[in-house]
Amino acid sequence: MTSFEFPKKQRLSRKKLWEAVFEKGIRLKAYPLALYALQAPLPEDVKTQAGFAVPKRSFKKAVDRNRIKRLLREAYRLGRPAHFNTLERPFALVFLYLGKDMPDYARISRAMKAVLKEFEAHEATTQTQIDAAPPGADRVPDGNGV
């Protein structure tokens, strides 16, 4: 049976990992959302950890930012089982709201489905490239030609 839970262990809470996702992760967009994703070591029973952000510059009132984050979490919670059942590697995800106006749930839900579908497609192509690479292809040669 598919679980629609979003427990605390699936929330991205480590500050260093949060920053690493923005610095080193891939970025996918489906307006008004951007998804930053990074393959990262997570606790063994967790496939993904997710965080949600809304810029203070766009929404001055905390109540507005919190409302949007609640909508993002709910759309993620309901959309996650359809997209993350086939993941083989653990990922840290950050969803960033890019819009300037207060969204409704339908708009957030459509954007969440689109960005998760794009992430799933990206991950599938990346995984096939890793599987097709010859052994040792991930090694970077040093200055000595080795």
C-alpha positions in Angstrom: 0.0 0.0 0.0 1.2 3.5 -0.8 2.1 5.7 2.1 1.3 9.4 1.9 3.1 10.2 5.2 5.7 12.9 5.5 7.4 12.1 8.8 10.1 14.2 10.4 13.0 11.9 9.2 12.1 12.8 5.6 12.5 16.5 6.2 15.7 18.2 5.2 17.0 19.7 8.4 20.8 19.6 8.4 22.1 23.0 7.5 25.3 21.8 5.8 23.3 19.5 3.5 20.7 22.2 2.8 23.6 24.5 1.7 25.2 21.8 -0.3 22.0 21.2 -2.3 22.0 24.8 -3.4 25.8 24.8 -4.2 26.3 21.5 -5.9 22.8 20.2 -6.8 21.0 20.2 -10.1 18.2 22.7 -10.7 15.0 21.9 -12.4 12.2 24.5 -13.0 8.4 24.3 -13.5 7.2 27.8 -12.9 6.4 28.8 -10.1 8.7 26.1 -8.5 12.3 25.3 -8.7 13.7 22.0 -7.5 17.3 21.7 -6.3 18.4 18.0 -5.9 21.6 16.5 -4.8 22.5 12.8 -4.3 23.6 12.6 -0.7 24.1 10.0 2.0 20.9 9.9 4.1 19.7 7.5 6.9 19.4 4.0 5.4 15.6 3.8 5.6 15.0 7.1 3.9 15.2 7.6 0.1 14.6 11.4 0.0 14.7 14.3 2.4 12.9 17.4 1.3 13.0 21.1 2.4 10.7 24.0 1.3 11.7 27.6 0.9 9.9 30.8 0.1 11.9 34.0 -0.3 11.4 36.8 2.2 12.0 39.3 -0.5 8.8 38.3 -2.3 6.6 37.7 0.7 7.3 40.0 3.6 4.8 38.5 6.0 5.7 35.3 7.7 2.1 34.1 7.6 2.2 34.3 3.8 5.5 32.4 3.6 4.2 29.7 6.0 1.0 29.3 4.0 2.9 28.7 0.8 5.2 26.2 2.5 2.2 24.3 3.9 0.8 24.1 0.3 4.2 22.9 -1.0 4.5 20.3 1.7 1.0 19.0 1.0 1.5 18.8 -2.8 4.8 17.0 -2.2 3.3 14.6 0.3 0.5 13.6 -2.1 2.7 13.5 -5.2 5.8 11.8 -3.8 4.6 8.1 -3.9 3.9 8.3 -7.6 7.4 9.5 -8.5 9.9 8.1 -5.9 9.1 4.4 -5.8 11.8 3.6 -8.4 14.7 5.7 -6.9 17.8 3.7 -6.3 20.0 6.5 -4.8 19.1 8.8 -1.9 18.5 12.4 -2.7 18.2 15.7 -0.7 15.6 18.0 -2.3 14.8 21.7 -1.8 11.7 23.2 -3.4 11.8 26.9 -3.9 8.8 29.0 -4.7 9.6 31.5 -7.4 6.2 33.3 -7.9 5.5 36.8 -6.8 1.8 36.3 -6.0 -0.1 34.1 -3.5 -0.8 30.8 -5.2 -3.8 28.4 -4.7 -3.4 24.7 -4.1 -4.3 23.7 -7.7 -1.5 25.8 -9.2 1.1 24.5 -6.7 -0.1 20.9 -7.3 0.3 21.2 -11.1 3.8 22.7 -10.7 4.8 20.1 -8.2 3.7 17.2 -10.5 5.6 18.8 -13.4 8.8 19.3 -11.5 8.7 15.8 -9.9 8.1 14.3 -13.4 11.0 16.3 -14.7 13.2 15.1 -11.9 12.1 11.5 -12.5 13.1 11.8 -16.1 16.4 13.4 -15.3 17.2 10.7 -12.8 16.3 7.9 -15.2 18.6 9.3 -17.9 21.4 9.9 -15.3 21.0 6.3 -14.0 21.2 4.8 -17.5 24.4 6.8 -18.2 26.0 5.5 -15.0 25.0 1.9 -15.7 26.4 2.2 -19.3 29.7 3.7 -18.3 32.7 1.4 -18.3 34.3 0.5 -14.9 36.6 3.2 -13.8 35.1 5.9 -16.0 34.3 8.0 -13.0 38.0 8.4 -12.1 39.6 11.7 -12.8 43.2 11.5 -14.1 45.7 13.4 -12.1 48.6 15.4 -13.5 50.9 12.3 -13.8 48.7 10.6 -16.5 47.4 8.0 -14.1 
